[in-house]
Amino acid sequence: MLQEKHFTNLKSIHPDSNPIEIAPYLPKAHYPEAIAILHSIQDKYYSAQALQGCLPYFDALTSTFPDFAKALDTLAYQNRSDLLELLPTLRPIIMRLGEGEETFLDVLQSVREVCKQWP
């Protein structure tokens, strides 16, 4: 169980840090619970912002396609430009869950097609 001591330890190391910056300091065993907490934030925009802060660690945080799909659903609450800027960060996860580089290229092509239809 994620304990208050983890947050206290974070504050002692980085007094000005906020909860979205906690991922680097959490024991890996607590990553799934941390992601669940981020998904539980009622306002989806702020949930997406918090989740975005964890994306560099997301591959270690989750290993399943359903978890990644749920994260994408949450991230979609951001504006389009913010979501598009995340593609390079999401690349390793997309490649691992798909069929390598080909999957990422397919995602990019799909994004181009959607952007053409809805500028």
C-alpha positions in Angstrom: 0.0 0.0 0.0 1.2 3.5 -0.9 2.0 5.2 2.4 2.2 8.8 3.5 5.9 8.3 4.2 6.6 8.1 0.5 5.1 11.6 0.0 6.9 12.8 3.1 10.2 11.5 1.8 9.6 13.3 -1.5 8.9 16.5 0.3 12.1 16.2 2.3 14.1 15.7 -0.8 12.3 18.3 -3.0 10.3 20.6 -0.8 8.7 22.4 -3.8 7.7 19.2 -5.7 4.1 18.3 -6.4 2.5 14.8 -6.6 2.9 14.5 -10.4 6.7 14.4 -9.8 6.6 11.5 -7.4 7.1 8.6 -9.9 11.0 8.8 -9.8 10.9 8.4 -6.0 8.3 5.6 -5.6 9.3 2.0 -5.1 8.4 0.2 -8.3 6.1 -2.1 -6.4 3.8 1.0 -5.9 3.6 2.1 -9.5 0.3 0.4 -10.3 -1.3 2.0 -7.2 0.1 5.4 -8.1 -1.4 5.2 -11.6 -4.7 4.1 -10.1 -4.6 7.2 -7.8 -3.9 9.5 -10.8 -6.9 7.9 -12.7 -9.1 8.6 -9.7 -8.7 12.3 -9.9 -12.3 13.5 -10.7 -11.4 16.3 -13.1 -10.1 14.5 -16.2 -8.0 17.4 -17.4 -6.1 17.4 -14.1 -5.9 13.7 -14.1 -4.3 13.9 -17.6 -1.9 16.6 -16.4 -0.8 14.4 -13.5 -0.5 11.3 -15.7 1.6 13.3 -18.2 4.1 13.9 -15.5 4.5 10.1 -15.1 4.8 9.3 -18.8 8.6 9.0 -18.8 8.2 6.2 -16.3 5.0 4.7 -17.7 6.6 1.8 -19.4 7.8 0.7 -16.0 4.5 1.6 -14.4 2.3 -0.6 -16.6 2.8 -3.4 -18.9 -0.6 -4.2 -20.3 -2.5 -2.9 -23.3 -5.7 -2.2 -21.3 -3.7 0.0 -18.9 -2.2 1.9 -21.8 -5.6 2.3 -23.4 -7.0 3.7 -20.2 -4.1 6.2 -20.0 -4.6 7.3 -23.6 -8.3 7.8 -22.8 -7.3 10.1 -19.9 -4.6 11.9 -21.9 -7.2 12.7 -24.5 -8.8 15.3 -22.1 -5.9 17.6 -23.0 -5.9 19.9 -26.0 -4.7 18.4 -29.3 -1.4 20.1 -29.4 -0.5 18.9 -25.9 -1.5 15.3 -26.8 0.5 15.5 -30.1 3.6 16.7 -28.2 3.4 13.5 -26.1 3.9 11.1 -29.1 7.7 11.0 -28.8 7.3 10.1 -25.1 4.7 7.4 -25.9 6.8 5.9 -28.7 8.6 3.2 -26.6 5.4 2.1 -25.1 3.6 1.9 -28.4 6.4 0.0 -30.0 6.6 -2.5 -27.1 2.8 -3.1 -27.1 2.6 -3.3 -30.8 4.8 -4.7 -33.5 7.8 -2.4 -33.1 8.6 0.6 -35.3 5.8 -0.4 -37.8 3.2 0.1 -35.1 4.4 3.6 -34.2 4.5 4.6 -37.9 0.9 3.4 -38.3 -0.1 5.5 -35.3 1.6 8.6 -36.8 -0.3 8.0 -40.1 -3.6 7.6 -38.3 -2.9 10.9 -36.4 -2.2 12.6 -39.8 -5.5 11.4 -41.2 -7.5 12.5 -38.2 -5.8 16.0 -38.2 -6.7 16.4 -41.9 -10.3 15.6 -41.2 -10.5 17.8 -38.1 -8.1 20.7 -38.4 
